[in-house]
Amino acid sequence: MSVNETLTTNNFTLNRQTYQRLKSALSIGLRRQILFAVCDDLHIRNKIATKLNSTLAYPVGQVLYQPGETRGMSTPAYPRLVTLRLNLNDPNPIAQINQWLANYPPPVVGETKNQPGRSLPIPAFQIVGIELLTKQSVSIQRLFIHYLRLTEKYFTNQENSSFLESSLLFWLPRPWLYTIQQSAPQFWHIRTGIFIFAGEPTPTIDNRSYSDHLSDFRSIDLENFSHPIDHDNINHEDDNQEHIKSENINHESTISETEINRTIEEFKFIEDDDFIEDSYENLNEQPQTSVQSFTNDQIIPPLSSLTHINHELVSLVQATLNQNEDGEEDLQPKTLLWEIEQLNIQTATPEEIGIVYHQLGDLYRSRIEEGQTSLDNLMVAIIAYQESISYDDNSPHLPDTLNDLGTLYWMLHRTPGNSEDSKTYLEKAIECYQLAIKIVTPDSQAEIYARVQNNLATAYGDLTRYYQPVENWQKAVQAYNEALSYRTEKNDPLKYAACQNNLGTAYWHLGQYSEPIDNLHKAIAAYKLALVHYNPNHEPVKYGMLKNNIGTAFWNLSQHEKPLENLQLAVDFYQEALKYRTPDHTPVACAATRNNLGTAYWHIANLPEVGQEIRQNFLQLCIKVYEDTVNLANSLNPTQLSFDLLATYNNLGLAQFTLVTDPHFSGDEKALSEYLESALENHAKALAGLGKNPEAYQATFNHIIKIIRTFYSELGIQGQNLALSKVPSNLIPNILPQL
C-alpha cells in the first residue's frame, strides 16, 4: 500500500485485514525485518499492539515444550515479541534493544552431557511512543533521526548487533512517517513493509506514566459475558453455558411446499463445584521464601526500577494496579515483584524464584475467580505461571499449573474483543492440557488426570466452531471417555455425572455429522447415566436440564428411526423437564423447553400414521405450547434466549394456518377467522425481524400471501379486506399485485 493511498470508508474491515497481515509478518520469523505500522489513533494503536503482544509474545507450544533429549519442559518462558517505549531522553531504539538483551539474554536450552545447548531466538521488538517526540525539543527530534541513520550500518555489516536476527516494528503517526521518509531516506529505503491503520488522529499527550502494554486500552468488563467467571465454573470442565444455535429442522406443510425452519434448544454442560479446592489444596502447601516482605508503612520502590523481571509482566502488573479510597495502589502484586527482584539479586535458587512467580499467578487467578476477568489480569496470571514453570519445571504441582494455564487461555479465547485471536488462544489451551497429560501418571494421579482430560475434551468441543468438527468432536468423545476411566461413580459420583453429561453432549454433536443413530443412542445412554446421580429435590435445575437433553436426543433420533415412538419419548422427557424448568425459577430454560415441546407436537401431528382426530389434537397442543413460549419469551431479555424467537413466531403461525385449513377442522367461521388473524399477526411479527435474512423473509412473506388468499376463499371479499387491514401498511404495495 502506498503511504498516500486513500483509506476506504470501512475502517474496521480494513484494520482487521491490515492487522492479520502484520501479525503474519511478525509470526513467520524472518531475519532483519524493518516494519512500519502507521496509526494516528492512539486508542486503536494501543489495542492492536496489545493484541500482537498477547498473541505472539508467548507461544505456548514453544515456551513450555520442546521435544528432544531433555524430555521437554526445559524451555524458559522467553518472549518472542517485546514491547519497548521509546526513551525520550535518549531516543536510540537500538541502544534500548541491546540493553534489554543484556538484561534478558536468550537462555540456553537443550544442553546434555553429550552435546552443548542452544540459545533461544532473539525476540522481535515493537517500539511505541514515537508520537511523543512531537512534544520534545527540536534537538531531541533530530537526535532520533540521527540514531536511525546510524542504524543503517547494522544492515550492511553482518557482524553488528544480534537484534537484527529478528524483526523490528516501529509504531508511527503519519507525520513521523513522512519525516523519516524525508530525513532518513536510506533507513526508509531498507524498510520491509508498511502497515497503515485507519483512525482519527489523537491529540498527542505525554502518557509515559501509563503501561506500554494496554495504555488507553480499557479493561474488558465481563459482567454481561455469556460465561460468567465465578467460584463454580472457572474450570470449564463443568461448563454451564448453553451454546446458542438454531437447529434447521425442515418440514412441509400439507398446504404449502415451502419449508420453514424449526428451532430446538441445544445442550448445556454441567458444572461441578470444587475445582478451586482441587487446585489450591496442594498449592497452599508450597514452601514460602525467606525474602523480606513490604508492609503498608514502608515505601515500595517504583516498578520501573526493576531490572531482573520481564518487562511485559511488569507493564501488565502496572496496568492492573487499582487505587483504594486512600489513594494507595495494590500492595500485594508490587510486593511479589520486588520479592522476585531481591531473589534474583541474592542469586536464590530457581525453585525459590519459581515459588514467588507462582504466588503472583495465584494472586491474579484469585482475582479472576472473583470476577475481575480483564485482559490484563488474565495475561498477568498466564505469564506469571509460565515464568514459574521456567524456573522450576520439576515442581510436583506442575500438572495443576499447566491445567490452570489451559483454563486461563480457554477463558482468554472467550473474552469479548478477542474474536480474531480466539482460535489461537484455544489452541494454546489445548497444548497446555496435552502437556499436563504427558507428565501425569493416571494410576497415581487419577483426579488431576481425569480433570485435565475433561477440560481437554471441552476445549476440543469449542474448537469445532473453527474447523474439522467431526475430527474434533471425536477427540472430545475420546477425552471424555478417558476421563471416565478414572472418574468413577464410586469415587466421585457428581463429577462422574457431570462428565457423563458432557460426553452425551459430545455424542449428540457428533451425531449431527456422522452415524446419527449410533451416536444419538450413545448420547441418550450417557445422559441417563448422569441423570441417576441428580436428586430432583436437591438439584432441580440440573435434573431438568438433563431431562431436556434426553428429550432433544430422542427428538433427533426420531428423524432417523421409529419416528412416532421416539417423538412420544421426547414429549415425555420435555414434559418432565418442565416440572423443574418453571417460569418462576428458570424462565429462560422454561421457554426453551416449551419451544422444544411445541416442535415435538408439530412433528407428531404431521406423521402419516397419525389419525385425523389425533392430528387435530396435537396441532391444538402445538399451538398452545408455542403461545405459552412466545408469551414467556416476550417477558425476558431477547439476548438471553437460546432459540430463535422469530422462527417460533413463524412456527406458531404455520401451526394455526395448518389447523384451520385441514379438512377435518370443526370450528365455525368465527373460529376460522380468529385463527387466520392470529397466524397473520405471528408471521408479520417474524417478518419485521427478518430484514437481514432475504431467504427467510421471502418464505414468511409467501405465507402471509397464502393466509390472505385463504381469507378470500373462505370468507369472501370481506375476509380479504379484514386480512389486508391486519398487515403492516408498508407491505400493501407488494401484496396487492399477488392477490
C-alpha positions in Angstrom: 0.0 0.0 0.0 1.3 3.4 -0.9 1.8 5.8 2.0 -0.5 8.4 0.3 -3.2 5.9 -0.6 -6.7 6.9 0.3 -8.2 4.8 3.0 -11.5 3.0 2.5 -14.6 4.1 4.5 -14.9 0.6 6.0 -12.2 1.2 8.7 -13.0 -1.8 10.8 -12.7 -4.2 7.9 -9.5 -2.5 6.6 -7.9 -2.5 10.1 -8.7 -6.2 10.6 -7.1 -7.2 7.3 -4.1 -5.0 8.0 -3.7 -6.5 11.4 -3.7 -10.0 10.0 -1.0 -9.1 7.5 1.1 -7.5 10.2 0.6 -10.5 12.5 1.7 -12.8 9.8 4.8 -10.8 9.0 5.9 -11.0 12.6 4.9 -14.6 13.0 7.0 -16.1 10.2 10.3 -15.3 12.0 12.2 -13.7 9.1 15.5 -12.0 9.9 16.3 -8.3 9.6 12.8 -7.1 9.0 12.1 -3.3 9.5 8.4 -2.8 9.7 6.4 0.4 10.0 2.9 0.4 11.5 1.2 3.7 10.8 -1.7 4.7 13.1 -2.9 8.2 14.1 -5.4 7.0 16.6 -3.6 6.1 19.9 -6.5 4.0 21.2 -6.5 1.8 18.1 -2.7 1.7 18.1 -2.6 0.5 21.7 -5.4 -2.0 21.1 -3.5 -3.5 18.1 -0.1 -3.5 19.9 -1.7 -5.3 22.8 -3.3 -7.9 20.6 0.1 -8.6 18.9 1.8 -9.0 22.3 -0.9 -11.2 23.8 -0.9 -13.5 20.7 2.8 -13.6 19.8 4.8 -12.9 22.9 4.4 -16.3 24.5 3.6 -19.1 22.0 2.9 -21.9 24.5 4.0 -24.8 22.3 7.5 -23.3 22.1 7.6 -21.9 25.5 6.6 -24.9 27.5 7.6 -27.9 25.4 10.4 -28.7 23.1 10.9 -32.3 22.2 14.4 -33.7 22.3 16.9 -35.3 24.7 15.8 -33.1 27.5 12.4 -34.8 27.5 10.7 -31.4 27.3 9.7 -29.0 30.0 13.1 -27.2 29.9 12.4 -24.2 27.7 12.1 -21.0 29.7 9.2 -18.6 29.2 11.2 -16.3 27.0 9.2 -13.8 24.9 9.0 -13.9 21.2 7.8 -10.3 20.9 8.9 -7.4 23.2 7.2 -4.0 23.5 9.5 -1.1 24.3 8.6 2.5 24.9 11.0 4.9 23.2 13.3 6.7 25.7 12.6 10.4 25.1 15.7 11.5 26.9 17.9 9.4 24.6 15.7 8.2 21.7 18.0 5.4 20.5 15.9 2.3 19.8 19.0 0.2 19.0 20.6 1.0 22.4 17.3 0.2 24.1 17.1 -3.1 22.4 20.7 -4.0 23.2 20.2 -3.0 26.8 17.1 -5.2 27.0 19.0 -8.1 25.6 21.8 -7.5 28.1 19.3 -7.6 30.9 17.4 -10.6 29.5 19.8 -12.6 27.3 18.3 -15.6 25.4 18.6 -18.7 27.7 20.4 -21.8 26.6 18.3 -24.9 26.3 18.8 -28.5 25.3 22.1 -28.9 27.0 23.0 -32.5 27.8 26.2 -34.4 28.8 26.8 -35.3 25.2 26.1 -32.0 23.4 26.1 -28.3 24.1 22.9 -26.3 24.4 21.5 -23.7 22.0 20.2 -20.2 22.6 16.6 -19.4 22.1 15.9 -17.0 19.2 16.2 -13.2 19.7 12.7 -11.8 20.1 11.1 -9.3 17.7 10.7 -5.8 19.1 7.8 -3.3 18.7 8.7 0.4 19.6 5.9 2.6 20.8 5.8 6.2 22.0 7.4 7.8 18.9 4.5 10.2 18.7 5.6 11.8 22.0 8.7 13.2 20.2 6.4 15.9 18.8 6.3 17.4 22.3 10.1 17.3 22.7 12.7 19.9 21.6 14.0 20.1 18.1 17.3 18.7 19.2 15.7 15.6 20.6 13.8 15.0 17.4 16.9 15.4 15.4 18.7 13.0 17.7 16.1 10.4 17.0 16.6 10.8 13.2 20.4 10.7 13.8 20.1 7.3 15.6 18.0 5.9 12.7 20.7 7.0 10.2 23.3 5.2 12.4 21.2 2.1 12.4 21.7 1.8 8.6 25.2 0.4 9.2 23.8 -2.6 11.1 22.1 -3.7 7.9 25.3 -3.7 5.8 27.6 -5.3 8.3 26.7 -8.9 9.1 28.7 -8.9 12.4 26.9 -6.0 14.0 24.2 -6.2 16.7 22.4 -9.6 17.2 19.0 -7.9 17.4 19.0 -7.9 13.6 18.4 -11.6 13.6 14.7 -10.8 14.2 12.1 -8.2 13.3 11.8 -4.5 14.4 8.4 -2.8 14.3 8.0 1.0 14.6 4.6 2.4 15.6 4.3 5.8 14.0 1.8 8.6 13.3 1.7 9.8 9.7 3.7 13.0 10.4 6.7 11.0 11.7 6.4 8.5 8.8 6.8 11.4 6.4 9.7 12.8 8.5 11.6 9.5 8.4 10.9 9.2 4.7 12.4 12.7 4.0 15.1 13.0 6.7 16.4 9.4 6.9 16.0 8.2 3.3 18.5 5.3 3.5 16.8 4.0 6.6 13.5 4.4 4.8 14.9 2.5 1.8 15.7 -0.6 3.8 12.2 -1.0 5.2 10.5 -4.4 4.7 6.8 -3.4 5.0 4.3 -0.6 5.8 1.0 -1.3 7.5 -1.5 1.6 7.6 -4.3 1.5 10.1 -7.3 3.8 9.8 -8.4 6.1 12.6 -8.9 9.7 13.6 -5.8 11.5 14.8 -5.4 11.6 18.6 -4.1 14.7 20.3 -0.6 13.9 21.4 -0.3 13.7 25.2 2.6 12.6 27.3 1.3 9.3 28.7 4.6 7.9 29.9 3.1 7.1 33.2 0.9 4.5 31.5 1.8 1.0 30.9 3.3 0.3 27.4 1.0 -2.7 27.3 -2.7 -1.7 27.2 -2.3 2.0 27.8 -5.6 3.6 27.0 -7.0 0.1 26.3 -9.8 -0.2 28.8 -10.1 -3.5 30.7 -12.8 -5.6 29.3 -15.9 -5.8 31.6 -17.4 -9.3 31.5 -20.5 -8.6 33.6 -22.7 -9.5 30.6 -20.4 -12.2 29.3 -22.3 -15.3 28.4 -19.9 -17.4 30.5 -19.6 -15.5 33.8 -16.5 -16.5 35.8 -17.1 -17.3 39.4 -16.2 -19.9 42.1 -18.3 -22.6 40.4 -17.1 -22.5 36.8 -13.6 -21.0 36.5 -12.7 -24.5 35.4 -14.6 -25.1 32.2 -14.7 -28.9 32.5 -18.0 -28.1 34.1 -19.2 -25.5 31.5 -22.7 -24.5 32.3 -23.3 -22.4 29.3 -25.9 -23.0 26.7 -24.4 -22.7 23.2 -26.9 -20.7 21.2 -27.7 -22.4 17.9 -30.8 -22.6 15.8 -31.4 -26.1 14.6 -32.7 -26.1 11.0 -35.5 -28.7 11.2 -37.4 -28.6 7.9 -40.9 -29.9 7.3 -43.5 -29.4 4.7 -47.0 -28.1 5.3 -49.9 -30.0 3.9 -51.0 -26.8 2.3 -47.6 -25.4 1.2 -44.4 -26.9 -0.1 -42.4 -24.0 1.4 -40.0 -25.2 4.1 -40.0 -23.4 7.5 -37.1 -23.5 10.0 -37.8 -25.4 13.2 -35.9 -24.4 16.3 -34.6 -26.7 19.0 -32.6 -25.8 22.1 -29.1 -27.1 22.3 -27.5 -28.7 25.3 -25.7 -27.4 28.4 -22.6 -28.7 30.0 -23.0 -29.5 33.7 -20.7 -27.8 36.1 -19.1 -29.3 39.2 -18.3 -27.1 42.1 -14.9 -28.0 43.6 -12.2 -27.1 41.0 -10.8 -24.4 43.2 -10.4 -26.7 46.2 -8.8 -29.3 43.9 -6.3 -26.8 42.6 -5.4 -25.0 45.7 -5.3 -27.7 48.3 -1.8 -28.6 47.3 -0.6 -25.2 46.1 -1.0 -23.8 49.6 1.5 -26.3 50.9 4.3 -24.8 48.8 7.3 -23.6 50.9 7.5 -19.9 51.4 10.5 -17.8 50.5 12.6 -16.0 53.1 12.6 -12.7 51.3 11.6 -9.6 53.3 8.0 -8.5 52.6 7.0 -4.9 52.4 4.3 -3.5 54.7 1.8 -0.7 54.3 4.0 1.7 56.2 7.0 1.0 54.0 7.6 2.7 50.7 7.9 0.2 47.8 10.2 1.5 45.0 8.6 2.2 41.6 8.2 -0.8 39.4 10.1 1.0 36.6 13.3 0.4 38.6 13.0 -3.4 38.4 15.8 -4.9 36.3 15.5 -8.7 36.6 11.9 -9.2 35.7 10.3 -9.5 32.2 9.3 -6.0 31.0 6.0 -7.2 29.7 5.0 -8.7 33.0 5.9 -5.5 34.9 3.9 -3.4 32.4 0.9 -5.6 32.7 1.0 -5.6 36.5 1.3 -1.8 36.5 -1.8 -1.7 34.3 -3.8 -3.7 36.9 -2.9 -1.7 39.9 -6.0 -0.1 41.4 -6.2 2.7 43.9 -8.2 2.4 47.1 -10.1 5.2 48.9 -6.8 6.4 50.5 -5.1 6.7 47.1 -2.8 3.8 47.7 -2.2 1.2 45.0 -2.4 -2.5 45.4 0.4 -3.7 47.6 0.4 -7.4 47.0 1.5 -7.6 43.3 4.1 -4.9 43.8 5.5 -6.7 46.9 5.7 -10.0 45.0 7.5 -8.4 42.1 10.1 -6.9 44.4 10.5 -10.2 46.2 11.3 -11.7 42.8 13.8 -8.9 42.2 15.5 -9.4 45.5 15.7 -13.2 45.0 17.5 -12.6 41.7 19.9 -10.1 43.3 20.6 -12.6 46.0 21.1 -15.4 43.4 18.5 -17.5 45.0 17.7 -21.0 43.7 15.5 -21.2 40.6 13.0 -23.1 42.7 12.7 -20.3 45.2 12.1 -17.8 42.4 9.6 -20.1 40.8 7.6 -20.2 44.0 7.1 -16.5 44.1 6.2 -16.3 40.4 3.6 -19.0 41.2 2.3 -16.9 44.1 1.9 -14.0 41.7 -0.1 -16.2 39.3 -2.2 -17.5 42.2 -3.0 -13.9 43.3 -4.3 -12.9 39.9 -6.1 -16.3 39.5 -8.0 -15.5 42.7 -9.0 -12.1 41.3 -10.2 -13.7 38.1 -12.3 -16.2 40.2 -13.8 -13.2 42.0 -15.0 -11.8 38.6 -12.1 -9.5 37.7 -11.7 -11.0 34.3 -9.9 -8.2 32.5 -7.5 -9.0 29.7 -4.7 -7.6 31.9 -5.4 -9.9 34.8 -5.6 -13.0 32.5 -2.3 -12.1 30.9 -0.5 -11.5 34.2 -1.7 -14.9 35.5 -0.6 -16.6 32.3 2.9 -15.0 32.2 3.4 -15.5 35.9 2.6 -19.2 35.7 4.8 -19.6 32.6 7.7 -17.9 34.4 7.2 -20.2 37.4 7.5 -23.2 35.2 10.6 -21.8 33.5 12.3 -21.6 36.9 11.0 -24.9 38.4 10.0 -27.4 35.8 10.2 -30.3 38.3 7.6 -28.9 40.7 5.1 -31.6 42.0 2.4 -29.0 41.3 3.3 -28.7 37.6 0.3 -30.7 36.3 -2.1 -28.3 38.2 -0.2 -25.3 36.9 -0.5 -26.5 33.3 -4.2 -27.2 33.9 -4.7 -23.7 35.2 -2.8 -22.2 32.3 -5.0 -24.2 29.9 -8.1 -22.8 31.6 -6.8 -19.2 31.6 -6.1 -19.5 27.9 -9.6 -21.0 27.4 -11.0 -18.0 29.2 -9.0 -15.7 27.1 -10.5 -17.2 23.9 -14.0 -16.5 25.3 -13.1 -12.8 26.2 -15.1 -10.3 24.1 -12.9 -8.4 21.7 -10.6 -11.3 21.1 -12.5 -12.9 18.3 -9.7 -12.6 15.8 -7.3 -14.4 18.1 -9.7 -16.7 19.9 -8.8 -19.8 17.9 -5.1 -19.2 18.7 -5.8 -18.9 22.4 -8.0 -22.1 22.3 -5.2 -24.0 20.6 -2.8 -22.8 23.3 -5.2 -24.1 26.0 -5.3 -27.5 24.3 -1.5 -27.5 24.2 -1.3 -26.8 27.9 -3.8 -29.6 28.7 -1.9 -32.0 26.5 1.4 -31.1 28.3 -0.2 -31.8 31.6 -1.4 -35.2 30.4 2.1 -36.1 29.3 3.5 -35.7 32.8 0.6 -37.1 34.8 0.6 -40.7 35.9 -3.0 -41.7 35.7 -2.9 -44.6 38.2 -1.4 -42.4 41.0 -2.9 -39.1 40.0 -6.3 -40.1 38.9 -8.1 -37.0 40.0 -5.9 -34.5 38.2 -5.7 -36.8 35.1 -9.5 -37.0 34.8 -9.9 -33.3 35.3 -7.4 -32.4 32.6 -8.9 -34.9 30.2 -12.3 -33.5 30.8 -11.1 -29.9 30.2 -9.2 -31.0 27.1 -12.5 -32.6 25.8 -14.4 -29.4 26.3 -11.7 -27.3 24.5 -11.9 -29.7 21.6 -15.6 -29.1 21.5 -15.1 -25.4 21.3 -12.5 -25.9 18.6 -15.2 -27.4 16.3 -16.5 -23.9 15.8 -13.4 -23.1 13.8 -12.5 -26.2 11.8 -12.8 -30.0 11.5 -15.9 -30.5 13.5 -16.1 -34.3 13.0 -12.4 -34.9 14.0 -12.6 -32.5 17.0 -15.8 -34.0 18.3 -14.3 -37.4 18.0 -11.3 -36.2 20.0 -13.7 -34.7 22.6 -15.5 -38.1 22.9 -12.2 -39.9 23.3 -11.0 -37.5 26.0 -14.3 -37.7 27.9 -14.2 -41.5 27.8 -10.6 -41.4 29.1 -11.7 -39.1 31.9 -14.5 -41.5 32.9 -11.9 -44.4 33.1 -10.6 -42.6 36.2 -13.6 -40.6 37.4 -15.9 -43.3 38.5 -19.3 -43.5 40.2 -17.8 -44.8 43.3 -15.0 -42.3 44.0 -16.9 -39.1 42.9 -20.5 -39.6 41.7 -21.3 -35.9 41.0 -18.1 -35.3 38.9 -18.8 -38.7 37.2 -22.4 -37.5 36.4 -21.1 -34.1 35.0 -18.6 -35.9 32.8 -21.3 -38.3 31.5 -23.5 -35.3 30.6 -20.6 -33.7 28.7 -19.9 -37.0 26.9 -23.6 -37.2 26.0 -23.4 -33.7 24.5 -20.3 -34.6 22.5 -22.0 -37.7 21.1 -25.1 -35.6 20.3 -22.9 -33.1 18.3 -21.0 -35.9 16.6 -24.4 -37.4 15.6 -25.2 -34.3 13.6 -22.3 -35.1 11.3 -21.9 -38.9 11.1 -23.5 -42.1 12.2 -26.5 -40.4 13.7 -28.4 -43.4 15.0 -25.4 -44.9 16.8 -24.1 -41.6 18.2 -27.6 -40.5 19.4 -28.1 -43.8 21.2 -24.8 -43.3 22.9 -25.8 -39.7 23.8 -29.0 -40.9 25.4 -27.2 -43.7 27.3 -24.7 -41.2 28.7 -27.4 -38.7 29.7 -29.3 -41.4 31.5 -26.2 -42.5 33.4 -25.7 -38.9 34.5 -29.4 -38.5 35.5 -29.2 -41.2 38.1 -26.9 -39.1 40.2 -29.0 -36.0 40.5 -31.8 -35.8 43.0 -34.5 -33.6 41.6 -35.3 -32.2 45.1 -31.7 -31.1 45.7 -30.6 -30.3 42.1 -33.8 -29.4 40.2 -32.0 -27.1 37.6 -29.5 -29.8 36.5 -32.1 -32.5 36.7 -34.5 -30.6 34.5 -31.6 -29.8 32.1 -30.7 -33.4 31.7 -34.4 -34.3 31.1 -34.4 -31.7 28.4 -31.2 -33.0 26.9 -32.6 -36.6 26.7 -35.8 -35.3 25.1 -33.8 -33.4 22.4 -31.7 -36.5 21.7 -34.9 -38.6 21.2 -36.3 -35.8 19.0 -33.2 -36.0 16.8 -33.4 -39.8 16.8 -37.0 -39.6 15.5 -35.6 -38.1 12.3 -33.8 -41.4 11.6 -35.8 -44.3 13.1 -39.1 -45.1 14.8 -40.5 -41.5 14.5 -43.7 -41.9 16.5 -42.1 -43.9 19.3 -39.1 -41.5 19.7 -41.2 -38.4 19.4 -43.5 -39.6 22.2 -40.4 -40.3 24.3 -39.2 -36.8 23.5 -42.6 -35.3 24.6 -42.4 -37.3 27.9 -39.0 -36.0 28.7 -39.8 -32.4 27.8 -42.9 -32.6 30.0 -40.9 -34.0 32.8 -38.2 -31.3 32.4 -40.9 -28.6 32.6 -41.7 -29.7 36.2 -38.3 -28.3 37.1 -37.8 -25.7 34.4 -40.5 -23.3 35.6 -41.4 -19.7 34.6 -40.7 -18.6 38.2 -37.4 -20.2 38.8 -35.7 -20.7 35.4 -37.8 -18.7 32.9 -35.2 -18.8 30.1 -34.8 -22.6 30.3 -38.5 -23.0 30.6 -39.1 -21.0 27.4 -36.6 -23.1 25.6 -38.1 -26.5 26.7 -41.6 -25.2 25.8 -40.4 -24.4 22.4 -38.9 -27.8 22.0 -42.1 -29.4 23.2 -44.1 -27.4 20.7 -41.8 -28.6 17.9 -42.2 -32.3 19.0 -46.1 -31.9 19.0 -45.9 -30.5 15.5 -43.9 -33.4 14.2 -46.3 -35.9 15.8 -49.2 -34.1 14.1 -47.6 -34.5 10.7 -46.7 -38.2 10.9 -48.6 -40.1 8.2 -49.6 -42.9 10.6 -51.4 -40.4 12.9 -55.2 -40.3 12.5 -57.1 -37.1 11.7 -58.6 -36.7 15.2 -55.2 -37.2 16.8 -53.6 -34.8 14.3 -56.1 -32.1 15.3 -55.4 -32.6 19.0 -51.7 -32.4 18.5 -52.0 -29.3 16.4 -54.0 -27.7 19.2 -51.3 -28.8 21.7 -48.6 -27.4 19.5 -50.4 -24.0 19.2 -51.0 -23.8 23.0 -47.4 -24.6 23.8 -46.0 -22.1 21.2 -48.3 -19.4 22.5 -47.0 -20.0 26.1 -43.5 -19.9 24.7 -43.7 -16.5 23.0 -45.6 -15.0 25.9 -42.9 -16.0 28.3 -40.1 -15.1 25.9 -41.5 -11.6 25.5 -41.1 -11.0 29.2 -37.4 -11.8 29.0 -34.3 -10.1 27.6 -34.1 -11.3 24.0 -30.3 -11.8 24.3 -30.9 -14.5 26.9 -32.9 -16.8 24.7 -31.3 -19.9 23.4 -33.7 -20.4 20.5 -34.8 -18.2 17.5 -37.9 -16.4 18.6 -38.7 -15.2 15.1 -38.7 -18.8 13.9 -41.1 -19.7 16.8 -43.5 -16.9 15.6 -43.4 -18.4 12.1 -43.9 -21.9 13.5 -46.9 -20.7 15.6 -48.4 -19.0 12.5 -47.9 -22.1 10.4 -49.5 -24.4 13.0 -52.5 -22.1 13.2 -52.9 -22.0 9.5 -52.5 -25.8 9.1 -55.1 -26.4 11.8 -57.9 -24.3 10.1 -57.1 -25.4 6.5 -57.3 -29.1 7.5 -60.4 -30.8 6.0 -61.3 -32.1 9.5 -61.3 -28.7 11.2 -64.6 -28.5 13.0 -64.7 -24.8 14.0 -67.2 -22.2 12.7 -66.4 -19.1 10.6 -65.6 -17.0 13.7 -63.1 -19.5 15.0 -61.5 -19.9 11.5 -61.2 -16.1 11.2 -59.6 -15.8 14.6 -57.0 -18.5 13.9 -56.2 -16.9 10.5 -55.9 -13.4 12.0 -53.6 -14.8 14.7 -51.5 -16.6 12.1 -51.2 -13.5 10.0 -50.2 -11.5 13.1 -47.5 -14.0 14.1 -46.0 -14.1 10.5 -46.0 -10.3 10.5 -44.0 -10.3 13.8 -41.5 -12.7 12.3 -41.3 -10.7 9.1 -40.4 -7.5 11.0 -37.2 -9.0 12.3 -36.1 -10.9 9.1 -34.9 -8.0 7.0 -31.3 -9.2 7.0 -32.2 -12.7 6.0 -33.7 -12.5 2.5 -34.5 -16.2 2.1 -36.4 -16.4 5.4 -38.1 -13.1 4.7 -39.4 -14.3 1.4 -40.6 -17.6 2.8 -42.5 -15.7 5.5 -43.9 -13.2 3.1 -45.2 -16.1 0.9 -47.1 -17.4 4.0 -48.7 -14.0 4.5 -49.9 -14.1 0.9 -51.4 -17.6 1.4 -53.2 -16.6 4.5 -54.8 -13.6 2.7 -55.9 -15.8 -0.2 -57.4 -18.2 2.3 -59.3 -15.4 3.9 -60.8 -14.6 0.5 -61.6 -18.2 -0.4 -63.2 -19.0 2.9 -64.7 -15.6 3.9 -65.0 -13.7 0.6 -64.0 -10.1 -0.2 -64.9 -9.0 3.4 -62.4 -11.6 4.7 -59.7 -10.3 2.3 -60.3 -6.7 3.4 -60.1 -7.8 7.0 -56.8 -9.5 6.3 -55.4 -6.5 4.5 -56.3 -4.3 7.5 -54.2 -6.5 9.7 -50.9 -6.4 7.8 -48.4 -3.5 8.1 -49.2 -0.8 5.6 -45.7 -0.8 4.1 -46.4 -4.3 2.8 -49.6 -3.5 0.9 -47.9 -2.4 -2.4 -46.1 -5.7 -2.6 -49.1 -7.8 -1.5 -51.8 -6.4 -3.9 -50.2 -7.5 -7.2 -50.0 -11.1 -5.9 -53.7 -11.4 -5.0 
